[in-house]
Amino acid sequence: MASYQEARLLENGNLKEPTGKEIMRHGRSARKMSSSSLRKKSDLRLVSKVRCALLRNLLANLQEVILGTKLSVLFPAIPLAIAADCYGFGRPWVFALSLLGLTPLAERISFLTEQVAYYTGPTVGGLLNATCGNATELIIAIFALNNNKIAVVKYSLLGSILSNLLLVLGTSLFCGGIANISQPQKYDRRQADVNSLMLLLALLCHMLPMLFRYATASTALAADPSLQLSRAASIVMLIAYFVYLVFQLWTHRQLFEAQAEDDDSDSVSEEAAVIGFWSGFAWLAGMTVFIALLSEYVVETIEDASDSWGLSVSFLSIILLPIVGNAAEHAGAIIFAFKNKLDISLGVALGSATQISLFVVPLCVIISWILGNKMDLNFNVVETGSLALAIIATAFTLQDGTSHYMKGFILLLCYVVIGACFFLQRTPFNQVHLGNMVPNSATDTVFKA
């Protein structure tokens, strides 16, 4: 076993491997602790007996990266999706297999980002987590923008925000309240207040372009000013997110750190890098390539899946895509709610929603601007109204610093009602393909007879 440790240190350029206690002094982010709940501890005794150092290191990495997660059973969906596309199987099958394949890849991206962060320090690691935490949604959005499917981008990003605020947070509060019904459930309000304030800023930037368009008599004249307002608001949102990172990683880091139990020796023992620095980067690049490939499959086949399954594109994008893409992170948040660690669950749900609202969405507007497309922040009345009600309901739920299962149950019911709305909503395929959201109230929602 010692020879394996020496090989790993040699690969890292003789970098001093950080110990668990050193990492613990910096605290752990909620999202890191949540994602670690689905990992399996690897037994490297057989691997350490391999004499060839290069082969030993490769096998150890394969065991840690591929088999080191409880979602490893879903990895076969990746080659099956590629084979289904190459051999012309039904395109709905390609869509379904791609979604299944994205689930473990999204969790492994979080794991590899954390591994790299062990060698870069907590600040750089926090920046990596803040930019790569929603890499799956961003990659899917970029491919959709490249295909000029702007409505799919808006739907998928909106769905990610709604699922984090209502589904994940609601399930966490409900399950945590049921599991700890005889114990008081409390959490630090300060982190929730900051995230709620950031979400309200994002909501303002989403509502103004829509109100600006509806307040103008001529839609044609309002289109370009609304687009310009959206781009200006996107720049403001990115600036706000940058200041939020400074606030989170430097000036008020203690508000966002998930403190571990002092007597939890298992947590300390697990706080060590299991793969090398350069291996982490190589695996991160490889996983990103596969995420990009499967994201392209999802974007290209979503309309065929909608036709075949009888589900609207809006329902698939807003409800199904976010649930599958963030399943690992969401499951971790619920597991910690069962353990009465709501600060971690809130950090996952609110942190991810804030990142998508203030970073991924405005970044997509800027990327669309660069590509020559016309993506704005006008998500239309039904979509923007759902977002507003979700943010307001979440803010009211978290205002007193205590929780019980009834709060989570209400949030879940809100998500069910919104899901039913988009289940009935039908957006014409030509609108989705051309990327034009319907601009007026008479045609905001089109129902099939």
Secondary structure, DSSP 8 states (H G I E B T S, - for coil): -HHHHHHHHHHTTS-----HHHHHHT-EEHHHHHHGGGB-----TTGGG-S-HHHHHHHHHHHHHTSSBTTGGGTTHHHHHHHHHHTT--HHHHHHHHHHHHHHHHHHHHHHHHHHHHHH-HHHHHHHHHHHTTHHHHHHHHHHHHTT-HHHHHHHHHHHHHIIIIIIHHHHHHHHHHHTTTS-EE--HHHHHHHHHHHHHHHHHHHHHHHHHHHSS-HHHHHHHHHHHHHHHHHHHHHHHHHHHHIIIIITGGGTEE---TT-HHHHHH-S--S-HHHHHHHHHHHHHHHHHHHHHHHHHHHHHHHHHT--HHHIIIIIHHHHHTHHHHHHHHHHHHTT-HHHHHHHHHHHHHHIIIIIHHHHHHHHHHHT----S--HHHHHHHHHHHHHHHHHHTSSSEE-HHHHHHHHHHHHHHHHHHHH-B--HHHHHHT----SGGGSSB---
